[in-house]
Amino acid sequence: MVKHSPFAEPTIHADSFVSEFIALEKDMRDWLLRTDPTVVNRVDYRTALSFRQIVEYLYQREMITPSLRDDFLAVNKYRNLLIHGHTNLVPDDIINKLKAAKANWKNMKK
């Protein structure tokens, strides 16, 4: 019996995914700090805002939809799997989710 992976077949290497993720995270952080400069006073000033903190902040203020929040968190979960060495390839469905999340984020900022 063949066991099925919970992930689709990997198609690209982690470095491409991580580069795209970092660009999204930086864009979101920069936008948030420009939009609400007081946000740094609400979190530990000694550390940068985490991606999850940014997503939760935006979601709690109804600045992103529940669906976009879920996509961001799914992509972040896969990013953590990569960074912590659980995999080094990224499946198409995660790449597509990252691309869709980036496009939705870009449209939301307008």
C-alpha positions in Angstrom: 0.0 0.0 0.0 1.3 3.4 -1.0 1.2 6.1 1.7 0.1 9.5 0.4 1.9 12.6 1.5 -0.2 15.4 3.0 1.5 17.6 0.5 1.4 17.6 -3.3 4.5 16.7 -5.3 7.3 19.2 -4.7 8.2 21.3 -7.7 10.6 24.0 -6.7 13.4 24.4 -4.2 13.0 26.1 -0.9 15.2 29.1 -1.6 12.8 30.4 -4.3 9.9 30.0 -1.9 11.7 31.7 1.0 12.8 34.6 -1.2 9.2 35.2 -2.3 8.0 34.8 1.3 10.5 37.3 2.6 9.5 39.9 0.0 5.8 39.5 1.0 6.6 39.7 4.8 8.8 42.8 4.3 6.1 44.5 2.1 3.4 43.8 4.7 5.6 44.9 7.6 6.6 48.1 5.9 3.1 48.9 4.8 1.8 48.3 8.3 4.4 50.5 9.9 3.7 53.3 7.4 -0.1 52.9 7.9 0.0 52.7 11.7 3.4 53.8 13.1 2.1 53.3 16.7 1.9 49.5 16.1 5.5 49.1 17.3 4.4 50.4 20.7 1.9 47.6 21.0 4.4 44.8 20.6 7.8 44.1 22.1 9.9 46.9 20.7 13.1 44.8 20.9 12.0 42.4 18.2 10.6 42.9 14.7 6.9 42.1 14.2 6.5 38.4 13.3 4.6 37.5 10.2 1.9 35.9 12.4 1.7 39.2 14.4 1.2 41.2 11.3 -1.5 38.9 9.9 -3.3 38.8 13.2 -3.1 42.6 13.6 -4.6 43.1 10.1 -7.3 40.5 10.6 -8.4 41.8 14.0 -8.9 45.2 12.5 -10.8 43.7 9.5 -8.1 44.9 7.1 -7.9 41.4 5.5 -10.5 38.8 5.0 -10.7 35.5 6.9 -9.8 33.7 3.7 -6.7 35.8 3.1 -5.7 35.4 6.8 -6.0 31.6 6.3 -3.9 31.7 3.2 -1.2 33.8 4.9 -1.1 31.4 7.9 -0.9 28.3 5.6 2.0 29.8 3.7 3.7 30.7 7.0 3.3 27.2 8.3 5.0 25.8 5.2 7.7 28.4 5.6 8.3 27.1 9.1 8.6 23.5 7.8 11.3 24.7 5.4 13.2 26.8 7.8 13.3 24.0 10.5 14.5 21.4 8.0 11.4 19.2 7.6 11.5 19.6 3.8 13.5 21.4 1.1 11.0 21.3 -1.8 7.7 23.2 -2.1 4.6 21.7 -3.6 2.6 23.5 -6.3 -0.4 24.1 -4.1 1.7 26.1 -1.6 3.4 28.1 -4.4 -0.1 28.8 -5.8 -1.3 29.9 -2.4 1.7 32.2 -1.9 1.1 33.8 -5.3 -2.6 34.2 -4.7 -1.9 35.7 -1.2 0.6 38.1 -2.7 -1.9 39.2 -5.4 -4.7 39.6 -2.9 -2.4 41.6 -0.6 -1.4 43.9 -3.4 -5.0 44.5 -4.3 -6.0 45.1 -0.7 -3.3 47.8 -0.3 -4.8 49.9 -3.1 
